[in-house]
Amino acid sequence: MSNIRHKELGLTDENVYEMFKTMLLARKLDERMWLLNRAGKIPFVISCQGQEAAQVGAAFALDRDNDYTAPYYRDLGVVLAFGMTARDLMLSAFAKAEDPNSGGRQMPSHFGQKKIGF
């Protein structure tokens, strides 16, 4: 019975897989950015470890095509669920001109992209 609990909540197998994949990606990106910071490759990182499930669950409760959110600097799970990519997050961390939030001009993890709802 417990293997179909998500269906009772209105979630498909695909929803659950996407949620898990997003949580895992958030954790792996966080770990990588932490190592890059400690190696002196990126100047700033604030961890989100331990918050992935709450973030992704909250993001999936919203209508990601129409709702807006105001993610804060620890919200890797939220921004990934809303459509940011691992590449986008690394561009921000490395302050590159292609950073979709600010073009690399502001502190990393200050998210702002109207096209995906922040």
Biopython code that builds the backbone (N, CA, C, O; Angstrom):
import numpy as np
from Bio.PDB.StructureBuilder import StructureBuilder

atoms = [
    (1, "MET", "N", (0.813, -1.199, 0.000)),
    (1, "MET", "CA", (0.000, 0.000, 0.000)),
    (1, "MET", "C", (0.856, 1.263, 0.000)),
    (1, "MET", "O", (0.512, 2.242, -0.663)),
    (2, "SER", "N", (1.965, 1.252, 0.734)),
    (2, "SER", "CA", (2.784, 2.450, 0.827)),
    (2, "SER", "C", (3.439, 2.820, -0.500)),
    (2, "SER", "O", (3.834, 3.971, -0.689)),
    (3, "ASN", "N", (3.562, 1.860, -1.429)),
    (3, "ASN", "CA", (4.190, 2.169, -2.705)),
    (3, "ASN", "C", (3.280, 2.961, -3.638)),
    (3, "ASN", "O", (3.741, 3.423, -4.682)),
    (4, "ILE", "N", (2.013, 3.130, -3.299)),
    (4, "ILE", "CA", (1.114, 3.943, -4.126)),
    (4, "ILE", "C", (0.615, 5.170, -3.377)),
    (4, "ILE", "O", (-0.287, 5.859, -3.851)),
    (5, "ARG", "N", (1.185, 5.447, -2.225)),
    (5, "ARG", "CA", (0.742, 6.585, -1.413)),
    (5, "ARG", "C", (0.779, 7.899, -2.193)),
    (5, "ARG", "O", (-0.116, 8.732, -2.049)),
    (6, "HIS", "N", (1.806, 8.086, -3.015)),
    (6, "HIS", "CA", (1.901, 9.321, -3.781)),
    (6, "HIS", "C", (0.719, 9.479, -4.734)),
    (6, "HIS", "O", (0.297, 10.602, -5.007)),
    (7, "LYS", "N", (0.186, 8.388, -5.237)),
    (7, "LYS", "CA", (-0.972, 8.472, -6.136)),
    (7, "LYS", "C", (-2.212, 8.937, -5.379)),
    (7, "LYS", "O", (-3.047, 9.655, -5.929)),
    (8, "GLU", "N", (-2.331, 8.528, -4.116)),
    (8, "GLU", "CA", (-3.441, 8.998, -3.285)),
    (8, "GLU", "C", (-3.355, 10.498, -3.047)),
    (8, "GLU", "O", (-4.368, 11.147, -2.786)),
    (9, "LEU", "N", (-2.153, 11.048, -3.136)),
    (9, "LEU", "CA", (-1.940, 12.484, -2.950)),
    (9, "LEU", "C", (-2.046, 13.266, -4.255)),
    (9, "LEU", "O", (-1.881, 14.486, -4.271)),
    (10, "GLY", "N", (-2.324, 12.550, -5.360)),
    (10, "GLY", "CA", (-2.477, 13.210, -6.656)),
    (10, "GLY", "C", (-1.179, 13.368, -7.427)),
    (10, "GLY", "O", (-1.118, 14.136, -8.387)),
    (11, "LEU", "N", (-0.137, 12.647, -7.019)),
    (11, "LEU", "CA", (1.151, 12.710, -7.708)),
    (11, "LEU", "C", (1.333, 11.487, -8.587)),
    (11, "LEU", "O", (1.022, 10.366, -8.186)),
    (12, "THR", "N", (1.839, 11.716, -9.787)),
    (12, "THR", "CA", (2.130, 10.608, -10.685)),
    (12, "THR", "C", (3.519, 10.049, -10.384)),
    (12, "THR", "O", (4.304, 10.656, -9.656)),
    (13, "ASP", "N", (3.801, 8.898, -10.951)),
    (13, "ASP", "CA", (5.144, 8.341, -10.833)),
    (13, "ASP", "C", (6.177, 9.319, -11.387)),
    (13, "ASP", "O", (7.265, 9.465, -10.829)),
    (14, "GLU", "N", (5.833, 9.985, -12.485)),
    (14, "GLU", "CA", (6.739, 10.959, -13.100)),
    (14, "GLU", "C", (6.982, 12.150, -12.173)),
    (14, "GLU", "O", (8.109, 12.637, -12.080)),
    (15, "ASN", "N", (5.937, 12.626, -11.486)),
    (15, "ASN", "CA", (6.098, 13.720, -10.520)),
    (15, "ASN", "C", (7.097, 13.349, -9.434)),
    (15, "ASN", "O", (7.994, 14.124, -9.102)),
    (16, "VAL", "N", (6.927, 12.154, -8.888)),
    (16, "VAL", "CA", (7.785, 11.699, -7.797)),
    (16, "VAL", "C", (9.222, 11.544, -8.279)),
    (16, "VAL", "O", (10.156, 11.914, -7.567)),
    (17, "TYR", "N", (9.405, 11.008, -9.466)),
    (17, "TYR", "CA", (10.748, 10.871, -10.030)),
    (17, "TYR", "C", (11.389, 12.242, -10.234)),
    (17, "TYR", "O", (12.553, 12.441, -9.888)),
    (18, "GLU", "N", (10.631, 13.191, -10.795)),
    (18, "GLU", "CA", (11.160, 14.545, -11.027)),
    (18, "GLU", "C", (11.515, 15.220, -9.697)),
    (18, "GLU", "O", (12.530, 15.910, -9.603)),
    (19, "MET", "N", (10.698, 15.024, -8.693)),
    (19, "MET", "CA", (10.990, 15.609, -7.376)),
    (19, "MET", "C", (12.284, 15.024, -6.807)),
    (19, "MET", "O", (13.143, 15.762, -6.323)),
    (20, "PHE", "N", (12.419, 13.703, -6.867)),
    (20, "PHE", "CA", (13.632, 13.063, -6.359)),
    (20, "PHE", "C", (14.860, 13.532, -7.122)),
    (20, "PHE", "O", (15.888, 13.848, -6.523)),
    (21, "LYS", "N", (14.750, 13.578, -8.448)),
    (21, "LYS", "CA", (15.867, 14.012, -9.283)),
    (21, "LYS", "C", (16.276, 15.451, -8.952)),
    (21, "LYS", "O", (17.466, 15.765, -8.911)),
    (22, "THR", "N", (15.304, 16.312, -8.721)),
    (22, "THR", "CA", (15.580, 17.712, -8.381)),
    (22, "THR", "C", (16.247, 17.820, -7.011)),
    (22, "THR", "O", (17.183, 18.600, -6.837)),
    (23, "MET", "N", (15.769, 17.041, -6.038)),
    (23, "MET", "CA", (16.398, 17.044, -4.709)),
    (23, "MET", "C", (17.843, 16.562, -4.789)),
    (23, "MET", "O", (18.735, 17.147, -4.174)),
    (24, "LEU", "N", (18.067, 15.501, -5.543)),
    (24, "LEU", "CA", (19.415, 14.957, -5.680)),
    (24, "LEU", "C", (20.343, 15.946, -6.384)),
    (24, "LEU", "O", (21.490, 16.122, -5.972)),
    (25, "LEU", "N", (19.857, 16.583, -7.430)),
    (25, "LEU", "CA", (20.658, 17.581, -8.144)),
    (25, "LEU", "C", (21.000, 18.752, -7.227)),
    (25, "LEU", "O", (22.134, 19.232, -7.241)),
    (26, "ALA", "N", (20.047, 19.213, -6.437)),
    (26, "ALA", "CA", (20.314, 20.304, -5.499)),
    (26, "ALA", "C", (21.424, 19.915, -4.532)),
    (26, "ALA", "O", (22.326, 20.712, -4.276)),
    (27, "ARG", "N", (21.370, 18.697, -3.991)),
    (27, "ARG", "CA", (22.390, 18.245, -3.049)),
    (27, "ARG", "C", (23.755, 18.155, -3.718)),
    (27, "ARG", "O", (24.755, 18.607, -3.159)),
    (28, "LYS", "N", (23.800, 17.572, -4.913)),
    (28, "LYS", "CA", (25.080, 17.399, -5.603)),
    (28, "LYS", "C", (25.688, 18.737, -6.014)),
    (28, "LYS", "O", (26.901, 18.922, -5.915)),
    (29, "LEU", "N", (24.862, 19.664, -6.471)),
    (29, "LEU", "CA", (25.364, 21.002, -6.803)),
    (29, "LEU", "C", (25.887, 21.709, -5.555)),
    (29, "LEU", "O", (26.942, 22.343, -5.583)),
    (30, "ASP", "N", (25.150, 21.594, -4.483)),
    (30, "ASP", "CA", (25.570, 22.210, -3.232)),
    (30, "ASP", "C", (26.925, 21.661, -2.794)),
    (30, "ASP", "O", (27.819, 22.424, -2.426)),
    (31, "GLU", "N", (27.074, 20.343, -2.833)),
    (31, "GLU", "CA", (28.349, 19.718, -2.452)),
    (31, "GLU", "C", (29.487, 20.200, -3.345)),
    (31, "GLU", "O", (30.572, 20.509, -2.853)),
    (32, "ARG", "N", (29.247, 20.268, -4.653)),
    (32, "ARG", "CA", (30.285, 20.705, -5.591)),
    (32, "ARG", "C", (30.659, 22.164, -5.351)),
    (32, "ARG", "O", (31.842, 22.506, -5.344)),
    (33, "MET", "N", (29.661, 23.026, -5.153)),
    (33, "MET", "CA", (29.961, 24.444, -4.922)),
    (33, "MET", "C", (30.716, 24.633, -3.610)),
    (33, "MET", "O", (31.591, 25.493, -3.514)),
    (34, "TRP", "N", (30.385, 23.844, -2.614)),
    (34, "TRP", "CA", (31.088, 23.904, -1.335)),
    (34, "TRP", "C", (32.569, 23.560, -1.545)),
    (34, "TRP", "O", (33.447, 24.253, -1.029)),
    (35, "LEU", "N", (32.846, 22.490, -2.301)),
    (35, "LEU", "CA", (34.233, 22.111, -2.582)),
    (35, "LEU", "C", (34.960, 23.172, -3.402)),
    (35, "LEU", "O", (36.124, 23.473, -3.136)),
    (36, "LEU", "N", (34.283, 23.737, -4.392)),
    (36, "LEU", "CA", (34.889, 24.804, -5.199)),
    (36, "LEU", "C", (35.223, 26.015, -4.343)),
    (36, "LEU", "O", (36.263, 26.645, -4.533)),
    (37, "ASN", "N", (34.354, 26.340, -3.413)),
    (37, "ASN", "CA", (34.616, 27.465, -2.516)),
    (37, "ASN", "C", (35.823, 27.178, -1.632)),
    (37, "ASN", "O", (36.700, 28.027, -1.479)),
    (38, "ARG", "N", (35.868, 26.003, -1.062)),
    (38, "ARG", "CA", (36.984, 25.642, -0.184)),
    (38, "ARG", "C", (38.303, 25.576, -0.939)),
    (38, "ARG", "O", (39.366, 25.766, -0.349)),
    (39, "ALA", "N", (38.242, 25.309, -2.241)),
    (39, "ALA", "CA", (39.449, 25.272, -3.064)),
    (39, "ALA", "C", (39.835, 26.656, -3.579)),
    (39, "ALA", "O", (40.850, 26.806, -4.261)),
    (40, "GLY", "N", (39.031, 27.665, -3.256)),
    (40, "GLY", "CA", (39.326, 29.027, -3.696)),
    (40, "GLY", "C", (38.922, 29.332, -5.121)),
    (40, "GLY", "O", (39.354, 30.339, -5.682)),
    (41, "LYS", "N", (38.099, 28.481, -5.721)),
    (41, "LYS", "CA", (37.694, 28.673, -7.121)),
    (41, "LYS", "C", (36.482, 29.589, -7.272)),
    (41, "LYS", "O", (36.362, 30.302, -8.268)),
    (42, "ILE", "N", (35.583, 29.570, -6.283)),
    (42, "ILE", "CA", (34.448, 30.495, -6.277)),
    (42, "ILE", "C", (34.461, 31.217, -4.925)),
    (42, "ILE", "O", (34.828, 30.630, -3.906)),
    (43, "PRO", "N", (34.063, 32.478, -4.924)),
    (43, "PRO", "CA", (34.239, 33.281, -3.715)),
    (43, "PRO", "C", (33.194, 33.100, -2.617)),
    (43, "PRO", "O", (33.446, 33.455, -1.466)),
    (44, "PHE", "N", (32.041, 32.559, -2.949)),
    (44, "PHE", "CA", (30.941, 32.615, -1.995)),
    (44, "PHE", "C", (29.984, 31.458, -2.220)),
    (44, "PHE", "O", (29.625, 31.151, -3.357)),
    (45, "VAL", "N", (29.575, 30.818, -1.138)),
    (45, "VAL", "CA", (28.543, 29.779, -1.224)),
    (45, "VAL", "C", (27.868, 29.669, 0.139)),
    (45, "VAL", "O", (28.517, 29.758, 1.181)),
    (46, "ILE", "N", (26.565, 29.475, 0.108)),
    (46, "ILE", "CA", (25.815, 29.183, 1.326)),
    (46, "ILE", "C", (25.077, 27.881, 1.071)),
    (46, "ILE", "O", (24.340, 27.755, 0.093)),
    (47, "SER", "N", (25.276, 26.931, 1.941)),
    (47, "SER", "CA", (24.749, 25.589, 1.755)),
    (47, "SER", "C", (23.227, 25.532, 1.921)),
    (47, "SER", "O", (22.626, 26.320, 2.651)),
    (48, "CYS", "N", (22.633, 24.570, 1.214)),
    (48, "CYS", "CA", (21.198, 24.283, 1.373)),
    (48, "CYS", "C", (20.992, 22.854, 1.856)),
    (48, "CYS", "O", (19.861, 22.371, 1.904)),
    (49, "GLN", "N", (22.075, 22.178, 2.213)),
    (49, "GLN", "CA", (21.964, 20.769, 2.571)),
    (49, "GLN", "C", (21.000, 20.553, 3.727)),
    (49, "GLN", "O", (21.037, 21.255, 4.738)),
    (50, "GLY", "N", (20.133, 19.559, 3.546)),
    (50, "GLY", "CA", (19.136, 19.228, 4.546)),
    (50, "GLY", "C", (17.799, 19.899, 4.317)),
    (50, "GLY", "O", (16.822, 19.596, 5.001)),
    (51, "GLN", "N", (17.749, 20.819, 3.348)),
    (51, "GLN", "CA", (16.510, 21.544, 3.068)),
    (51, "GLN", "C", (15.904, 21.179, 1.715)),
    (51, "GLN", "O", (14.863, 21.715, 1.336)),
    (52, "GLU", "N", (16.545, 20.278, 0.994)),
    (52, "GLU", "CA", (16.119, 19.976, -0.373)),
    (52, "GLU", "C", (14.676, 19.503, -0.461)),
    (52, "GLU", "O", (13.932, 19.964, -1.327)),
    (53, "ALA", "N", (14.271, 18.603, 0.407)),
    (53, "ALA", "CA", (12.916, 18.047, 0.328)),
    (53, "ALA", "C", (11.863, 19.119, 0.581)),
    (53, "ALA", "O", (10.863, 19.184, -0.133)),
    (54, "ALA", "N", (12.074, 19.950, 1.578)),
    (54, "ALA", "CA", (11.115, 21.028, 1.869)),
    (54, "ALA", "C", (11.034, 22.012, 0.703)),
    (54, "ALA", "O", (9.950, 22.471, 0.342)),
    (55, "GLN", "N", (12.178, 22.328, 0.123)),
    (55, "GLN", "CA", (12.206, 23.278, -0.991)),
    (55, "GLN", "C", (11.501, 22.730, -2.226)),
    (55, "GLN", "O", (10.670, 23.407, -2.831)),
    (56, "VAL", "N", (11.838, 21.514, -2.587)),
    (56, "VAL", "CA", (11.249, 20.914, -3.783)),
    (56, "VAL", "C", (9.761, 20.657, -3.562)),
    (56, "VAL", "O", (8.957, 20.887, -4.465)),
    (57, "GLY", "N", (9.387, 20.186, -2.382)),
    (57, "GLY", "CA", (7.972, 19.977, -2.080)),
    (57, "GLY", "C", (7.174, 21.264, -2.174)),
    (57, "GLY", "O", (6.071, 21.276, -2.722)),
    (58, "ALA", "N", (7.723, 22.341, -1.645)),
    (58, "ALA", "CA", (7.041, 23.643, -1.717)),
    (58, "ALA", "C", (6.918, 24.111, -3.162)),
    (58, "ALA", "O", (5.871, 24.620, -3.564)),
    (59, "ALA", "N", (7.980, 23.942, -3.944)),
    (59, "ALA", "CA", (7.947, 24.369, -5.344)),
    (59, "ALA", "C", (6.928, 23.571, -6.147)),
    (59, "ALA", "O", (6.237, 24.130, -6.999)),
    (60, "PHE", "N", (6.828, 22.272, -5.884)),
    (60, "PHE", "CA", (5.884, 21.434, -6.621)),
    (60, "PHE", "C", (4.439, 21.689, -6.197)),
    (60, "PHE", "O", (3.514, 21.324, -6.922)),
    (61, "ALA", "N", (4.237, 22.297, -5.060)),
    (61, "ALA", "CA", (2.873, 22.638, -4.634)),
    (61, "ALA", "C", (2.356, 23.869, -5.367)),
    (61, "ALA", "O", (1.160, 24.157, -5.338)),
    (62, "LEU", "N", (3.255, 24.593, -6.020)),
    (62, "LEU", "CA", (2.870, 25.788, -6.768)),
    (62, "LEU", "C", (2.632, 25.434, -8.233)),
    (62, "LEU", "O", (3.043, 24.375, -8.706)),
    (63, "ASP", "N", (1.971, 26.330, -8.930)),
    (63, "ASP", "CA", (1.814, 26.203, -10.374)),
    (63, "ASP", "C", (3.041, 26.863, -10.994)),
    (63, "ASP", "O", (3.080, 28.083, -11.157)),
    (64, "ARG", "N", (4.028, 26.068, -11.334)),
    (64, "ARG", "CA", (5.313, 26.602, -11.784)),
    (64, "ARG", "C", (5.244, 27.295, -13.137)),
    (64, "ARG", "O", (6.208, 27.943, -13.545)),
    (65, "ASP", "N", (4.135, 27.172, -13.831)),
    (65, "ASP", "CA", (3.973, 27.877, -15.101)),
    (65, "ASP", "C", (3.374, 29.271, -14.904)),
    (65, "ASP", "O", (3.553, 30.143, -15.754)),
    (66, "ASN", "N", (2.667, 29.489, -13.796)),
    (66, "ASN", "CA", (1.970, 30.767, -13.601)),
    (66, "ASN", "C", (2.306, 31.492, -12.304)),
    (66, "ASN", "O", (2.173, 32.714, -12.235)),
    (67, "ASP", "N", (2.735, 30.773, -11.283)),
    (67, "ASP", "CA", (3.030, 31.399, -9.996)),
    (67, "ASP", "C", (4.422, 32.018, -9.984)),
    (67, "ASP", "O", (5.309, 31.618, -10.738)),
    (68, "TYR", "N", (4.586, 32.994, -9.120)),
    (68, "TYR", "CA", (5.889, 33.609, -8.884)),
    (68, "TYR", "C", (6.346, 33.250, -7.485)),
    (68, "TYR", "O", (5.528, 32.999, -6.600)),
    (69, "THR", "N", (7.651, 33.227, -7.288)),
    (69, "THR", "CA", (8.221, 32.985, -5.973)),
    (69, "THR", "C", (9.390, 33.948, -5.773)),
    (69, "THR", "O", (9.924, 34.500, -6.735)),
    (70, "ALA", "N", (9.772, 34.136, -4.544)),
    (70, "ALA", "CA", (10.910, 34.989, -4.212)),
    (70, "ALA", "C", (11.943, 34.135, -3.475)),
    (70, "ALA", "O", (12.033, 34.189, -2.248)),
    (71, "PRO", "N", (12.719, 33.350, -4.218)),
    (71, "PRO", "CA", (13.670, 32.451, -3.572)),
    (71, "PRO", "C", (14.789, 33.215, -2.880)),
    (71, "PRO", "O", (15.216, 34.275, -3.336)),
    (72, "TYR", "N", (15.251, 32.653, -1.773)),
    (72, "TYR", "CA", (16.392, 33.263, -1.101)),
    (72, "TYR", "C", (17.640, 32.438, -1.383)),
    (72, "TYR", "O", (17.566, 31.420, -2.071)),
    (73, "TYR", "N", (18.764, 32.860, -0.868)),
    (73, "TYR", "CA", (20.049, 32.299, -1.274)),
    (73, "TYR", "C", (20.231, 30.817, -0.995)),
    (73, "TYR", "O", (21.102, 30.206, -1.614)),
    (74, "ARG", "N", (19.473, 30.204, -0.109)),
    (74, "ARG", "CA", (19.605, 28.765, 0.149)),
    (74, "ARG", "C", (18.637, 27.924, -0.688)),
    (74, "ARG", "O", (18.619, 26.702, -0.537)),
    (75, "ASP", "N", (17.853, 28.518, -1.543)),
    (75, "ASP", "CA", (16.764, 27.833, -2.247)),
    (75, "ASP", "C", (17.165, 27.143, -3.550)),
    (75, "ASP", "O", (16.505, 27.333, -4.572)),
    (76, "LEU", "N", (18.222, 26.357, -3.530)),
    (76, "LEU", "CA", (18.615, 25.640, -4.750)),
    (76, "LEU", "C", (17.500, 24.733, -5.247)),
    (76, "LEU", "O", (17.253, 24.666, -6.451)),
    (77, "GLY", "N", (16.832, 24.043, -4.354)),
    (77, "GLY", "CA", (15.749, 23.152, -4.762)),
    (77, "GLY", "C", (14.611, 23.889, -5.437)),
    (77, "GLY", "O", (14.052, 23.403, -6.421)),
    (78, "VAL", "N", (14.266, 25.045, -4.925)),
    (78, "VAL", "CA", (13.181, 25.849, -5.516)),
    (78, "VAL", "C", (13.567, 26.327, -6.905)),
    (78, "VAL", "O", (12.796, 26.171, -7.851)),
    (79, "VAL", "N", (14.759, 26.909, -7.038)),
    (79, "VAL", "CA", (15.133, 27.469, -8.336)),
    (79, "VAL", "C", (15.320, 26.377, -9.389)),
    (79, "VAL", "O", (15.022, 26.592, -10.564)),
    (80, "LEU", "N", (15.808, 25.216, -8.979)),
    (80, "LEU", "CA", (15.903, 24.093, -9.924)),
    (80, "LEU", "C", (14.511, 23.621, -10.341)),
    (80, "LEU", "O", (14.281, 23.349, -11.520)),
    (81, "ALA", "N", (13.591, 23.524, -9.399)),
    (81, "ALA", "CA", (12.228, 23.091, -9.712)),
    (81, "ALA", "C", (11.520, 24.078, -10.626)),
    (81, "ALA", "O", (10.662, 23.682, -11.415)),
    (82, "PHE", "N", (11.863, 25.350, -10.533)),
    (82, "PHE", "CA", (11.232, 26.370, -11.366)),
    (82, "PHE", "C", (11.893, 26.508, -12.734)),
    (82, "PHE", "O", (11.385, 27.228, -13.594)),
    (83, "GLY", "N", (13.027, 25.821, -12.948)),
    (83, "GLY", "CA", (13.586, 25.814, -14.292)),
    (83, "GLY", "C", (15.030, 26.247, -14.446)),
    (83, "GLY", "O", (15.559, 26.194, -15.556)),
    (84, "MET", "N", (15.693, 26.675, -13.376)),
    (84, "MET", "CA", (17.111, 26.968, -13.518)),
    (84, "MET", "C", (17.848, 25.649, -13.748)),
    (84, "MET", "O", (17.401, 24.589, -13.309)),
    (85, "THR", "N", (18.960, 25.730, -14.428)),
    (85, "THR", "CA", (19.758, 24.543, -14.704)),
    (85, "THR", "C", (21.019, 24.558, -13.843)),
    (85, "THR", "O", (21.370, 25.574, -13.244)),
    (86, "ALA", "N", (21.685, 23.421, -13.798)),
    (86, "ALA", "CA", (22.964, 23.348, -13.090)),
    (86, "ALA", "C", (23.947, 24.333, -13.716)),
    (86, "ALA", "O", (24.732, 24.965, -13.009)),
    (87, "ARG", "N", (23.904, 24.460, -15.016)),
    (87, "ARG", "CA", (24.780, 25.423, -15.711)),
    (87, "ARG", "C", (24.484, 26.848, -15.260)),
    (87, "ARG", "O", (25.408, 27.612, -14.982)),
    (88, "ASP", "N", (23.211, 27.211, -15.185)),
    (88, "ASP", "CA", (22.828, 28.548, -14.717)),
    (88, "ASP", "C", (23.413, 28.831, -13.337)),
    (88, "ASP", "O", (23.953, 29.909, -13.089)),
    (89, "LEU", "N", (23.299, 27.851, -12.445)),
    (89, "LEU", "CA", (23.780, 28.036, -11.079)),
    (89, "LEU", "C", (25.296, 28.155, -11.026)),
    (89, "LEU", "O", (25.829, 28.933, -10.234)),
    (90, "MET", "N", (25.989, 27.402, -11.849)),
    (90, "MET", "CA", (27.450, 27.515, -11.890)),
    (90, "MET", "C", (27.890, 28.836, -12.515)),
    (90, "MET", "O", (28.879, 29.428, -12.081)),
    (91, "LEU", "N", (27.170, 29.298, -13.523)),
    (91, "LEU", "CA", (27.487, 30.613, -14.097)),
    (91, "LEU", "C", (27.349, 31.702, -13.038)),
    (91, "LEU", "O", (28.152, 32.635, -12.994)),
    (92, "SER", "N", (26.355, 31.586, -12.205)),
    (92, "SER", "CA", (26.173, 32.539, -11.107)),
    (92, "SER", "C", (27.306, 32.413, -10.093)),
    (92, "SER", "O", (27.863, 33.422, -9.662)),
    (93, "ALA", "N", (27.648, 31.196, -9.711)),
    (93, "ALA", "CA", (28.698, 30.968, -8.709)),
    (93, "ALA", "C", (30.051, 31.501, -9.176)),
    (93, "ALA", "O", (30.831, 32.025, -8.381)),
    (94, "PHE", "N", (30.319, 31.359, -10.476)),
    (94, "PHE", "CA", (31.593, 31.820, -11.023)),
    (94, "PHE", "C", (31.532, 33.266, -11.513)),
    (94, "PHE", "O", (32.509, 33.769, -12.067)),
    (95, "ALA", "N", (30.392, 33.942, -11.315)),
    (95, "ALA", "CA", (30.206, 35.352, -11.708)),
    (95, "ALA", "C", (30.519, 35.575, -13.189)),
    (95, "ALA", "O", (31.239, 36.507, -13.547)),
    (96, "LYS", "N", (29.978, 34.724, -14.029)),
    (96, "LYS", "CA", (30.193, 34.833, -15.468)),
    (96, "LYS", "C", (29.147, 35.740, -16.103)),
    (96, "LYS", "O", (28.038, 35.885, -15.587)),
    (97, "ALA", "N", (29.504, 36.332, -17.200)),
    (97, "ALA", "CA", (28.607, 37.261, -17.892)),
    (97, "ALA", "C", (27.323, 36.583, -18.351)),
    (97, "ALA", "O", (26.299, 37.250, -18.500)),
    (98, "GLU", "N", (27.356, 35.263, -18.579)),
    (98, "GLU", "CA", (26.164, 34.534, -19.025)),
    (98, "GLU", "C", (25.216, 34.193, -17.879)),
    (98, "GLU", "O", (24.160, 33.607, -18.114)),
    (99, "ASP", "N", (25.572, 34.549, -16.645)),
    (99, "ASP", "CA", (24.693, 34.315, -15.487)),
    (99, "ASP", "C", (23.322, 34.907, -15.789)),
    (99, "ASP", "O", (23.214, 36.114, -16.005)),
    (100, "PRO", "N", (22.270, 34.084, -15.809)),
    (100, "PRO", "CA", (20.946, 34.586, -16.186)),
    (100, "PRO", "C", (20.296, 35.495, -15.137)),
    (100, "PRO", "O", (19.298, 36.151, -15.435)),
    (101, "ASN", "N", (20.831, 35.545, -13.940)),
    (101, "ASN", "CA", (20.249, 36.390, -12.896)),
    (101, "ASN", "C", (20.711, 37.838, -13.001)),
    (101, "ASN", "O", (19.902, 38.764, -12.937)),
    (102, "SER", "N", (22.024, 38.024, -13.164)),
    (102, "SER", "CA", (22.549, 39.390, -13.141)),
    (102, "SER", "C", (23.684, 39.617, -14.114)),
    (102, "SER", "O", (24.291, 40.688, -14.119)),
    (103, "GLY", "N", (23.978, 38.639, -14.930)),
    (103, "GLY", "CA", (25.118, 38.770, -15.821)),
    (103, "GLY", "C", (26.438, 38.751, -15.061)),
    (103, "GLY", "O", (27.435, 39.299, -15.530)),
    (104, "GLY", "N", (26.444, 38.119, -13.887)),
    (104, "GLY", "CA", (27.656, 38.019, -13.093)),
    (104, "GLY", "C", (27.998, 39.266, -12.305)),
    (104, "GLY", "O", (29.114, 39.390, -11.799)),
    (105, "ARG", "N", (27.055, 40.198, -12.191)),
    (105, "ARG", "CA", (27.328, 41.475, -11.533)),
    (105, "ARG", "C", (26.901, 41.542, -10.072)),
    (105, "ARG", "O", (27.212, 42.523, -9.396)),
    (106, "GLN", "N", (26.216, 40.556, -9.576)),
    (106, "GLN", "CA", (25.837, 40.607, -8.167)),
    (106, "GLN", "C", (26.241, 39.312, -7.470)),
    (106, "GLN", "O", (26.636, 38.339, -8.111)),
    (107, "MET", "N", (26.133, 39.324, -6.150)),
    (107, "MET", "CA", (26.546, 38.176, -5.368)),
    (107, "MET", "C", (25.779, 36.928, -5.816)),
    (107, "MET", "O", (24.578, 37.004, -6.075)),
    (108, "PRO", "N", (26.462, 35.782, -5.909)),
    (108, "PRO", "CA", (25.778, 34.547, -6.322)),
    (108, "PRO", "C", (24.600, 34.210, -5.402)),
    (108, "PRO", "O", (24.559, 34.612, -4.239)),
    (109, "SER", "N", (23.668, 33.478, -5.949)),
    (109, "SER", "CA", (22.493, 32.993, -5.222)),
    (109, "SER", "C", (21.486, 34.086, -4.890)),
    (109, "SER", "O", (20.645, 33.901, -4.009)),
    (110, "HIS", "N", (21.555, 35.202, -5.568)),
    (110, "HIS", "CA", (20.496, 36.202, -5.506)),
    (110, "HIS", "C", (19.757, 36.077, -6.835)),
    (110, "HIS", "O", (20.145, 36.651, -7.852)),
    (111, "PHE", "N", (18.684, 35.310, -6.779)),
    (111, "PHE", "CA", (18.012, 34.871, -7.985)),
    (111, "PHE", "C", (16.989, 35.893, -8.466)),
    (111, "PHE", "O", (16.281, 36.503, -7.665)),
    (112, "GLY", "N", (16.921, 36.071, -9.770)),
    (112, "GLY", "CA", (15.927, 36.942, -10.364)),
    (112, "GLY", "C", (15.796, 36.676, -11.841)),
    (112, "GLY", "O", (16.661, 37.061, -12.628)),
    (113, "GLN", "N", (14.721, 36.022, -12.221)),
    (113, "GLN", "CA", (14.461, 35.747, -13.628)),
    (113, "GLN", "C", (12.959, 35.787, -13.870)),
    (113, "GLN", "O", (12.247, 34.847, -13.517)),
    (114, "LYS", "N", (12.492, 36.830, -14.448)),
    (114, "LYS", "CA", (11.057, 36.968, -14.679)),
    (114, "LYS", "C", (10.507, 35.828, -15.522)),
    (114, "LYS", "O", (9.394, 35.366, -15.273)),
    (115, "LYS", "N", (11.266, 35.362, -16.517)),
    (115, "LYS", "CA", (10.763, 34.334, -17.444)),
    (115, "LYS", "C", (10.433, 33.014, -16.741)),
    (115, "LYS", "O", (9.621, 32.242, -17.251)),
    (116, "ILE", "N", (11.050, 32.733, -15.574)),
    (116, "ILE", "CA", (10.729, 31.496, -14.882)),
    (116, "ILE", "C", (10.089, 31.746, -13.517)),
    (116, "ILE", "O", (9.987, 30.828, -12.703)),
    (117, "GLY", "N", (9.669, 32.952, -13.268)),
    (117, "GLY", "CA", (8.817, 33.209, -12.108)),
    (117, "GLY", "C", (9.493, 33.647, -10.831)),
    (117, "GLY", "O", (8.950, 33.423, -9.749)),
    (118, "PHE", "N", (10.680, 34.274, -10.915)),
    (118, "PHE", "CA", (11.209, 34.927, -9.725)),
    (118, "PHE", "C", (11.626, 36.331, -10.061)),
    (118, "PHE", "O", (12.103, 37.058, -9.190)),
]
sb = StructureBuilder()
sb.init_structure("model")
sb.init_model(0)
sb.init_chain("A")
sb.init_seg("    ")
for serial, (resi, resn, name, xyz) in enumerate(atoms, 1):
    if name == "N":
        sb.init_residue(resn, " ", resi, " ")
    sb.init_atom(name, np.array(xyz, "f"), 0.0, 1.0, " ", f" {name:<3s}", serial, name[0])
structure = sb.get_structure()
